[in-house]
Amino acid sequence: MVVGWRNNGLMEAADGVYKLTPMGLFWQNQLNRAVMIAVQYLVYGPRVAGRKSALTMMSAMENRT
């Protein structure tokens, strides 16, 4: 996995440690967001997963609307 990310410019080696490039940080953030939306959809259904605002999303999860 590291080799693929490095070859695509998402990671770079610095002093024997791999670090994410700015593009890699963006990609990681998008992956995390997609996973969280999928989990919210599975747990709470489409009404919560489709919310734009994190605040309204949290309120909906607390109220189970």
BELUR-V777794 format. One line per field, one symbol per residue. phi: phi as a letter, one per 20 degrees, with the letter a starting at -180 (. if undefined). Layout:
BEGIN
phi: ???
END
This chain:
BEGIN
phi: .ffffffemecbeclmcecffgffffffffffffffffffffednffefefeefffffffffele
END
